[in-house]
Amino acid sequence: MEKIMPVLFVGHGSPMNAIEDNEFTKNWVNISKKIPKPKAILAISAHYEREDTSVTSNEILKTIHDFYGFPKQLYDKKYDCSGSQELVLNIKNLIEDVNFDSNWGIDHGVWCVLSKMYPNAEIPVVELSINRKLSMQQHYELGKKLYNLREEEILIFCTGNVVHNLMVADISESPYKWAISFDEKVKKFVTTRDDLKLVNYKLIGEDALLSVNSAEHYIPLIYSLGATNKNETVSFFCEKIVYATISMRCILFENLS
């Protein structure tokens, strides 16, 4: 069996990471050197939600500054990468009811990380929306349909945060116990590939409900599980909680067989 592309789940955190040089951005640079260079990237981001399942169909994905109150330097940052009609058509073959979206660009959950991994924006990117109407199980099943893209040198890049509760975030506080607890449980269940537990995260307990107070940042993790199989090697290249409630956990799934 030929080696296929890995899958990434990246905790992207603050947009400021795009203009900072810190432990997270260093890890993102390092992982880009470790994995094969992809022909194209399929991104599944917490910040691209719709009422349907869509893919970006633009020839050029314009940089979206979908945040407020940050320094001008961040708004001046551009990452206008090309799209990929070939990848769009491949996805259409895998997901028949997918729609085409020519209005969306590339959101900060994607470009803040990719601007560190591939600073020249030379790799085409297509974003797949998070369909608000789907259940967690349906997101997981949709992720399974994307598996074959990995055989075409496509990097499936999922970006969100395992723990993400801005309602109680505090820059000066150490991580809350419930945030640490849920983040560690996610690590355990990902390592043992207990996907059902992660799909049904609400049953894990109160720490899960506090950590995932809205699901859009958690859902990309479910896609990364769906797009991989349970025999793959799992490693964690970022493990830290910032602002008391934001997990920067990053996961690499590799099929080394």
Kinemage of the C-alpha trace (Angstrom):
@kinemage 1
@onewidth
@group {chain A} dominant
@subgroup {mainchain}
@vectorlist {calphas} color= white
{ca met a 1} P 0.000 0.000 0.000
{ca glu a 2} L 1.348 3.407 -0.944
{ca lys a 3} L 1.809 5.912 1.834
{ca ile a 4} L -1.060 8.389 2.013
{ca met a 5} L -1.148 11.959 3.287
{ca pro a 6} L -1.550 12.476 7.014
{ca val a 7} L -4.407 14.406 8.613
{ca leu a 8} L -3.940 17.374 10.919
{ca phe a 9} L -6.095 18.786 13.662
{ca val a 10} L -4.690 22.145 14.742
{ca gly a 11} L -5.727 24.235 17.716
{ca his a 12} L -5.410 27.689 16.145
{ca gly a 13} L -6.183 29.930 19.133
{ca ser a 14} L -5.797 33.687 18.836
{ca pro a 15} L -5.423 35.377 15.419
{ca met a 16} L -2.349 37.092 16.903
{ca asn a 17} L -0.426 33.879 16.280
{ca ala a 18} L -0.281 34.951 12.625
{ca ile a 19} L 2.072 37.829 13.463
{ca glu a 20} L 3.834 36.351 16.478
{ca asp a 21} L 6.757 33.985 16.824
{ca asn a 22} L 5.937 31.702 19.731
{ca glu a 23} L 5.908 28.054 20.794
{ca phe a 24} L 2.738 27.358 18.822
{ca thr a 25} L 3.892 28.891 15.560
{ca lys a 26} L 7.243 27.105 15.876
{ca asn a 27} L 5.385 23.801 16.197
{ca trp a 28} L 3.335 24.604 13.093
{ca val a 29} L 6.493 25.340 11.119
{ca asn a 30} L 8.109 22.136 12.358
{ca ile a 31} L 5.134 19.960 11.430
{ca ser a 32} L 5.113 21.358 7.894
{ca lys a 33} L 8.689 20.117 7.541
{ca lys a 34} L 7.844 16.693 8.941
{ca ile a 35} L 4.932 15.819 6.666
{ca pro a 36} L 5.021 15.472 2.851
{ca lys a 37} L 4.267 18.654 0.954
{ca pro a 38} L 0.662 18.398 -0.242
{ca lys a 39} L -0.597 18.990 -3.757
{ca ala a 40} L -3.579 20.821 -2.262
{ca ile a 41} L -5.229 21.350 1.124
{ca leu a 42} L -8.804 20.671 2.141
{ca ala a 43} L -9.494 22.825 5.194
{ca ile a 44} L -12.328 22.305 7.668
{ca ser a 45} L -12.513 25.332 9.939
{ca ala a 46} L -14.536 26.349 12.974
{ca his a 47} L -15.053 29.715 11.285
{ca tyr a 48} L -16.754 28.530 8.100
{ca glu a 49} L -20.298 27.605 9.126
{ca arg a 50} L -23.317 27.428 6.831
{ca glu a 51} L -26.788 25.934 6.701
{ca asp a 52} L -25.566 23.479 4.070
{ca thr a 53} L -22.465 21.561 3.052
{ca ser a 54} L -20.444 23.738 0.682
{ca val a 55} L -16.940 24.066 -0.701
{ca thr a 56} L -15.183 27.229 -1.763
{ca ser a 57} L -15.077 27.353 -5.549
{ca asn a 58} L -13.124 30.597 -6.083
{ca glu a 59} L -10.005 30.694 -8.234
{ca ile a 60} L -8.420 32.865 -5.540
{ca leu a 61} L -9.357 32.676 -1.848
{ca lys a 62} L -9.177 36.184 -0.419
{ca thr a 63} L -7.979 36.674 3.148
{ca ile a 64} L -10.874 37.168 5.567
{ca his a 65} L -10.130 39.197 8.699
{ca asp a 66} L -13.025 37.751 10.681
{ca phe a 67} L -12.141 39.269 14.069
{ca tyr a 68} L -12.309 42.608 15.842
{ca gly a 69} L -10.147 44.819 18.038
{ca phe a 70} L -6.714 43.604 16.968
{ca pro a 71} L -3.636 45.609 15.863
{ca lys a 72} L -3.477 47.087 12.364
{ca gln a 73} L -0.509 44.831 11.565
{ca leu a 74} L -2.822 41.827 11.753
{ca tyr a 75} L -5.403 43.378 9.409
{ca asp a 76} L -2.620 44.182 6.949
{ca lys a 77} L -1.645 40.515 6.817
{ca lys a 78} L -2.687 38.810 3.567
{ca tyr a 79} L -2.744 35.153 2.587
{ca asp a 80} L -4.495 35.146 -0.778
{ca cys a 81} L -3.939 31.596 -1.993
{ca ser a 82} L -5.363 29.905 -5.059
{ca gly a 83} L -8.301 27.528 -4.986
{ca ser a 84} L -8.393 24.186 -6.775
{ca gln a 85} L -11.117 23.277 -9.252
{ca glu a 86} L -9.680 19.767 -9.427
{ca leu a 87} L -10.120 19.300 -5.685
{ca val a 88} L -13.609 20.832 -5.791
{ca leu a 89} L -14.660 18.293 -8.425
{ca asn a 90} L -13.063 15.440 -6.468
{ca ile a 91} L -15.087 16.448 -3.410
{ca lys a 92} L -18.243 16.647 -5.528
{ca asn a 93} L -17.619 13.059 -6.591
{ca leu a 94} L -17.354 12.001 -2.953
{ca ile a 95} L -20.186 14.140 -1.574
{ca glu a 96} L -22.974 14.398 -4.108
{ca asp a 97} L -25.052 16.994 -2.264
{ca val a 98} L -22.214 19.487 -1.780
{ca asn a 99} L -22.796 23.056 -2.981
{ca phe a 100} L -20.324 25.549 -4.449
{ca asp a 101} L -19.600 28.816 -2.634
{ca ser a 102} L -17.825 31.526 -4.611
{ca asn a 103} L -18.224 34.199 -1.901
{ca trp a 104} L -16.214 32.801 1.002
{ca gly a 105} L -12.447 33.235 1.133
{ca ile a 106} L -9.940 31.833 3.618
{ca asp a 107} L -10.763 32.508 7.284
{ca his a 108} L -8.351 33.131 10.126
{ca gly a 109} L -8.665 29.618 11.524
{ca val a 110} L -6.970 28.477 8.328
{ca trp a 111} L -4.668 31.262 7.153
{ca cys a 112} L -3.226 32.103 10.568
{ca val a 113} L -1.778 28.592 10.694
{ca leu a 114} L -0.992 28.082 7.007
{ca ser a 115} L 0.839 31.407 6.857
{ca lys a 116} L 3.348 29.802 9.228
{ca met a 117} L 3.370 26.349 7.660
{ca tyr a 118} L 3.482 27.508 4.026
{ca pro a 119} L 4.295 31.239 4.115
{ca asn a 120} L 4.479 31.605 0.328
{ca ala a 121} L 0.800 30.608 -0.068
{ca glu a 122} L 1.860 28.341 -2.933
{ca ile a 123} L -0.446 25.430 -2.081
{ca pro a 124} L -4.066 25.600 -3.334
{ca val a 125} L -6.727 25.539 -0.612
{ca val a 126} L -10.384 24.564 -0.622
{ca glu a 127} L -12.541 25.039 2.484
{ca leu a 128} L -15.395 22.689 3.377
{ca ser a 129} L -18.160 24.275 5.423
{ca ile a 130} L -19.454 23.025 8.751
{ca asn a 131} L -23.127 22.347 8.107
{ca arg a 132} L -25.031 23.509 11.199
{ca lys a 133} L -27.892 21.134 10.384
{ca leu a 134} L -25.812 17.973 10.758
{ca ser a 135} L -25.460 15.909 13.917
{ca met a 136} L -22.060 14.954 15.310
{ca gln a 137} L -22.507 11.468 13.882
{ca gln a 138} L -23.273 12.937 10.464
{ca his a 139} L -20.141 15.093 10.611
{ca tyr a 140} L -18.166 11.952 11.469
{ca glu a 141} L -19.677 10.031 8.540
{ca leu a 142} L -18.967 12.948 6.208
{ca gly a 143} L -15.343 12.882 7.346
{ca lys a 144} L -15.160 9.212 6.315
{ca lys a 145} L -16.135 10.165 2.770
{ca leu a 146} L -13.061 12.387 2.555
{ca tyr a 147} L -10.563 9.593 3.304
{ca asn a 148} L -9.773 8.805 -0.330
{ca leu a 149} L -8.559 12.362 -0.960
{ca arg a 150} L -5.478 11.483 1.044
{ca glu a 151} L -4.433 9.066 -1.700
{ca glu a 152} L -4.336 12.053 -4.094
{ca glu a 153} L -1.725 13.988 -2.053
{ca ile a 154} L -4.420 16.111 -0.403
{ca leu a 155} L -3.790 17.285 3.153
{ca ile a 156} L -6.965 17.270 5.235
{ca phe a 157} L -6.447 20.183 7.584
{ca cys a 158} L -8.930 20.512 10.453
{ca thr a 159} L -8.709 23.628 12.592
{ca gly a 160} L -10.553 24.567 15.772
{ca asn a 161} L -9.913 24.089 19.491
{ca val a 162} L -10.707 21.054 21.660
{ca val a 163} L -11.528 23.338 24.592
{ca his a 164} L -13.015 26.680 23.587
{ca asn a 165} L -15.133 28.732 25.980
{ca leu a 166} L -14.596 32.447 25.457
{ca met a 167} L -17.424 33.248 27.878
{ca val a 168} L -15.119 32.553 30.827
{ca ala a 169} L -11.699 33.089 29.206
{ca asp a 170} L -9.180 34.941 31.366
{ca ile a 171} L -5.727 35.962 30.165
{ca ser a 172} L -4.348 36.054 33.714
{ca glu a 173} L -5.707 32.738 34.972
{ca ser a 174} L -4.232 29.252 34.959
{ca pro a 175} L -6.330 26.660 33.125
{ca tyr a 176} L -9.563 25.729 34.859
{ca lys a 177} L -9.707 22.208 36.236
{ca trp a 178} L -12.602 21.294 33.948
{ca ala a 179} L -10.626 22.490 30.901
{ca ile a 180} L -7.617 20.376 31.869
{ca ser a 181} L -9.865 17.397 32.585
{ca phe a 182} L -11.658 17.467 29.238
{ca asp a 183} L -8.498 18.145 27.255
{ca glu a 184} L -6.837 15.120 28.866
{ca lys a 185} L -9.883 12.944 28.207
{ca val a 186} L -9.820 13.948 24.550
{ca lys a 187} L -6.154 13.004 24.373
{ca lys a 188} L -6.937 9.626 25.931
{ca phe a 189} L -9.881 8.863 23.642
{ca val a 190} L -8.017 10.000 20.522
{ca thr a 191} L -5.048 7.829 21.475
{ca thr a 192} L -7.231 4.769 22.082
{ca arg a 193} L -9.437 5.728 19.108
{ca asp a 194} L -12.628 5.620 21.103
{ca asp a 195} L -14.298 7.712 18.419
{ca leu a 196} L -17.817 7.038 19.689
{ca lys a 197} L -16.998 8.684 23.009
{ca leu a 198} L -15.745 11.782 21.194
{ca val a 199} L -18.728 11.910 18.843
{ca asn a 200} L -21.035 11.691 21.871
{ca tyr a 201} L -18.939 14.127 23.891
{ca lys a 202} L -21.926 15.499 25.836
{ca leu a 203} L -22.128 12.185 27.681
{ca ile a 204} L -18.589 12.595 29.014
{ca gly a 205} L -19.752 14.951 31.752
{ca glu a 206} L -19.922 18.540 32.930
{ca asp a 207} L -16.313 19.252 31.970
{ca ala a 208} L -17.236 18.479 28.356
{ca leu a 209} L -20.246 20.806 28.415
{ca leu a 210} L -18.123 23.632 29.835
{ca ser a 211} L -15.307 23.009 27.359
{ca val a 212} L -17.554 22.834 24.302
{ca asn a 213} L -20.049 25.588 25.054
{ca ser a 214} L -20.615 25.943 21.304
{ca ala a 215} L -19.616 23.111 19.038
{ca glu a 216} L -18.065 24.782 15.985
{ca his a 217} L -14.509 24.667 17.365
{ca tyr a 218} L -14.887 21.016 18.377
{ca ile a 219} L -16.455 19.709 15.160
{ca pro a 220} L -13.206 19.860 13.101
{ca leu a 221} L -11.781 17.248 15.500
{ca ile a 222} L -14.651 14.933 14.538
{ca tyr a 223} L -13.776 15.359 10.847
{ca ser a 224} L -10.147 14.459 11.563
{ca leu a 225} L -11.308 11.243 13.235
{ca gly a 226} L -13.669 10.392 10.403
{ca ala a 227} L -10.983 10.953 7.767
{ca thr a 228} L -8.545 8.547 9.453
{ca asn a 229} L -8.666 4.911 10.433
{ca lys a 230} L -8.104 3.410 13.847
{ca asn a 231} L -4.785 1.791 12.913
{ca glu a 232} L -3.061 5.098 12.269
{ca thr a 233} L -0.333 6.504 14.464
{ca val a 234} L -1.431 9.450 16.597
{ca ser a 235} L 0.953 12.065 17.975
{ca phe a 236} L 0.444 15.411 19.694
{ca phe a 237} L 2.675 18.295 18.696
{ca cys a 238} L 1.091 20.983 20.839
{ca glu a 239} L -0.369 20.539 24.321
{ca lys a 240} L -1.167 23.688 26.231
{ca ile a 241} L -4.202 25.594 27.465
{ca val a 242} L -4.126 29.395 27.198
{ca tyr a 243} L -6.479 32.088 28.505
{ca ala a 244} L -7.694 29.472 31.031
{ca thr a 245} L -10.124 27.951 28.496
{ca ile a 246} L -8.489 27.601 25.059
{ca ser a 247} L -6.754 24.315 24.289
{ca met a 248} L -3.991 24.631 21.714
{ca arg a 249} L -3.801 20.861 21.321
{ca cys a 250} L -2.614 19.787 17.872
{ca ile a 251} L -2.794 16.256 16.520
{ca leu a 252} L -1.041 14.442 13.689
{ca phe a 253} L -2.644 11.292 12.294
{ca glu a 254} L -0.314 9.201 10.115
{ca asn a 255} L -0.813 5.960 8.256
{ca leu a 256} L 2.666 4.450 8.492
{ca ser a 257} L 1.718 0.961 7.270
